[in-house]
Amino acid sequence: MSKNLPKILIALCLGLCLLAAVQWVREAGLREQVGKLTADVHERDRKLQDVESRLKQWDSEITRLDLRVKELKAAESTNNAAVATANAAKRRTEQELDQARRQINGYKEAVEVQNGNIRSQNEAIAKLNDAVKQQNELVKKLGDERVSLAEQLNARTTEYNAVVEKFNALAKQIEQATAKKE
């Protein structure tokens, strides 16, 4: 029996070495996957920051355009008052009336152009909001995947620790059995 004991111990050591090598290769693959996922998350975060930056720019542009619309509406109300005055002064001259009408039409065209710009900008902002929502969903999905991988890694580590405890227990039993026979 004592001749077989070293062979058994050598076989067990080789088995443990093989197990450690397999575990190391598997963990290296997992670390690589985690690194790739982390890089993806950082890239998505950078893109999200770019989108947020553009969104802030659009917000300031909308604010500027809102102020411009208010100015144009104020000008329009002023022009409407001018039209009322021109209608009251119609008896005075037809020439002044024609000039006031041309001026009002110019303002209305400017308002329509601004409204068209605002509509197109609102559509662009809606598209940006959709893109932000998609990015948020993607970031959440990547986070969930990372949590899942971490749980799998913890489970494998627990299994590995259990195997090591069993091996240590067997090694103690073999030592005790050897000590009793000697």
C-alpha positions as CSV (number, residue, x, y, z in Angstrom):
1,M,0.0,0.0,0.0
2,S,2.8,2.4,0.8
3,K,4.2,1.9,-2.7
4,N,0.9,3.0,-4.2
5,L,0.4,6.0,-2.0
6,P,3.0,8.3,-3.7
7,K,1.5,7.4,-7.1
8,I,-1.9,8.3,-5.8
9,L,-0.7,11.5,-4.4
10,I,1.1,12.3,-7.7
11,A,-2.1,11.6,-9.6
12,L,-4.1,13.8,-7.3
13,C,-1.5,16.6,-7.6
14,L,-1.6,16.3,-11.4
15,G,-5.4,16.4,-11.3
16,L,-5.3,19.5,-9.2
17,C,-2.8,21.1,-11.5
18,L,-5.1,20.3,-14.5
19,L,-8.1,21.7,-12.6
20,A,-6.2,24.9,-11.8
21,A,-5.1,25.3,-15.4
22,V,-8.6,24.8,-16.7
23,Q,-10.0,27.2,-14.2
24,W,-7.3,29.8,-15.1
25,V,-8.1,29.5,-18.8
26,R,-11.8,29.9,-18.1
27,E,-11.3,32.9,-15.8
28,A,-9.0,34.5,-18.4
29,G,-11.8,34.2,-21.0
30,L,-14.3,35.7,-18.5
31,R,-11.9,38.6,-17.7
32,E,-11.5,39.3,-21.4
33,Q,-15.3,39.4,-21.8
34,V,-15.7,41.7,-18.8
35,G,-13.0,44.0,-20.3
36,K,-14.8,44.1,-23.6
37,L,-18.1,44.8,-21.9
38,T,-16.5,47.5,-19.9
39,A,-15.0,49.1,-23.0
40,D,-18.4,48.9,-24.7
41,V,-20.0,50.6,-21.6
42,H,-17.4,53.4,-21.7
43,E,-17.9,53.9,-25.4
44,R,-21.7,54.1,-24.9
45,D,-21.2,56.5,-22.0
46,R,-19.0,58.7,-24.3
47,K,-21.7,58.6,-27.0
48,L,-24.4,59.3,-24.5
49,Q,-22.4,62.3,-23.2
50,D,-22.0,63.5,-26.8
51,V,-25.8,63.2,-27.3
52,E,-26.4,65.0,-24.1
53,S,-24.1,67.8,-25.1
54,R,-25.9,68.1,-28.4
55,L,-29.2,68.1,-26.6
56,K,-28.0,71.0,-24.4
57,Q,-27.0,72.9,-27.5
58,W,-30.4,72.3,-29.0
59,D,-32.1,73.4,-25.8
60,S,-30.2,76.7,-25.9
61,E,-31.1,77.1,-29.5
62,I,-34.8,76.4,-28.7
63,T,-34.6,79.0,-25.9
64,R,-33.1,81.5,-28.3
65,L,-35.7,80.7,-30.9
66,D,-38.5,81.0,-28.3
67,L,-37.2,84.4,-27.5
68,R,-37.1,85.3,-31.2
69,V,-40.7,84.0,-31.6
70,K,-41.8,86.2,-28.7
71,E,-40.0,89.2,-30.3
72,L,-41.7,88.4,-33.6
73,K,-45.1,88.0,-31.9
74,A,-44.5,91.3,-30.1
75,A,-43.6,92.8,-33.5
76,E,-46.6,91.2,-35.0
77,S,-48.9,92.7,-32.4
78,T,-47.2,96.1,-32.9
79,N,-47.8,95.6,-36.6
80,N,-51.4,94.7,-36.0
81,A,-51.8,97.9,-34.1
82,A,-50.1,99.7,-37.0
83,V,-52.6,98.1,-39.4
84,A,-55.5,99.3,-37.2
85,T,-54.0,102.8,-37.3
86,A,-53.5,102.5,-41.0
87,N,-57.1,101.5,-41.4
88,A,-58.2,104.5,-39.4
89,A,-55.9,106.6,-41.5
90,K,-57.0,105.0,-44.7
91,R,-58.9,108.1,-45.6
92,R,-55.7,110.0,-45.5
93,T,-53.7,108.0,-48.0
94,E,-53.9,104.7,-49.9
95,Q,-50.2,104.7,-50.3
96,E,-49.5,104.4,-46.6
97,L,-52.0,101.5,-46.4
98,D,-50.2,99.5,-49.2
99,Q,-46.9,100.0,-47.5
100,A,-48.3,98.8,-44.1
101,R,-49.8,95.6,-45.8
102,R,-46.4,94.8,-47.4
103,Q,-44.7,95.2,-44.0
104,I,-47.3,92.9,-42.3
105,N,-46.8,90.2,-45.0
106,G,-43.1,90.4,-44.5
107,Y,-43.5,89.8,-40.8
108,K,-45.9,86.9,-41.4
109,E,-43.5,85.2,-43.7
110,A,-40.7,85.6,-41.1
111,V,-43.0,84.1,-38.5
112,E,-43.8,81.2,-40.8
113,V,-40.2,80.6,-41.5
114,Q,-39.4,80.6,-37.8
115,N,-42.3,78.3,-37.1
116,G,-41.0,75.9,-39.8
117,N,-37.6,76.0,-38.2
118,I,-39.0,75.4,-34.8
119,R,-41.0,72.4,-36.2
120,S,-37.9,70.9,-37.8
121,Q,-35.9,71.5,-34.6
122,N,-38.6,69.8,-32.5
123,E,-38.5,66.8,-34.8
124,A,-34.7,66.7,-34.5
125,I,-35.1,66.9,-30.7
126,A,-37.6,64.1,-30.7
127,K,-35.2,61.9,-32.7
128,L,-32.4,62.8,-30.2
129,N,-34.7,61.8,-27.3
130,D,-35.4,58.5,-28.9
131,A,-31.7,57.9,-29.4
132,V,-31.1,58.7,-25.7
133,K,-33.8,56.3,-24.7
134,Q,-32.2,53.6,-26.8
135,Q,-28.8,54.3,-25.3
136,N,-30.2,54.2,-21.8
137,E,-31.9,50.8,-22.5
138,L,-28.6,49.5,-24.0
139,V,-26.6,50.6,-20.9
140,K,-29.2,49.0,-18.6
141,K,-28.9,45.8,-20.7
142,L,-25.1,45.8,-20.5
143,G,-25.3,46.3,-16.8
144,D,-27.6,43.4,-16.4
145,E,-25.3,41.2,-18.5
146,R,-22.3,42.3,-16.3
147,V,-24.2,41.4,-13.1
148,S,-25.1,38.0,-14.6
149,L,-21.5,37.3,-15.5
150,A,-20.4,38.3,-12.0
151,E,-23.0,35.9,-10.5
152,Q,-21.7,33.1,-12.8
153,L,-18.1,33.8,-11.8
154,N,-19.1,33.7,-8.1
155,A,-20.9,30.4,-8.6
156,R,-17.9,28.8,-10.3
157,T,-15.6,30.1,-7.5
158,T,-17.9,28.6,-4.9
159,E,-17.8,25.3,-6.7
160,Y,-14.0,25.5,-7.0
161,N,-13.7,26.2,-3.3
162,A,-15.9,23.2,-2.5
163,V,-13.7,20.9,-4.6
164,V,-10.6,22.3,-2.8
165,E,-12.2,21.6,0.6
166,K,-13.0,18.0,-0.4
167,F,-9.5,17.5,-1.6
168,N,-8.1,18.9,1.6
169,A,-10.4,16.6,3.6
170,L,-9.2,13.6,1.5
171,A,-5.6,14.6,2.0
172,K,-6.1,14.6,5.8
173,Q,-7.8,11.2,5.7
174,I,-4.9,9.8,3.7
175,E,-2.3,11.4,6.1
176,Q,-4.2,10.0,9.1
177,A,-4.5,6.5,7.5
178,T,-0.8,6.6,6.7
179,A,0.1,7.7,10.2
180,K,-2.0,4.9,11.7
181,K,-0.3,2.2,9.5
182,E,3.1,3.3,10.3
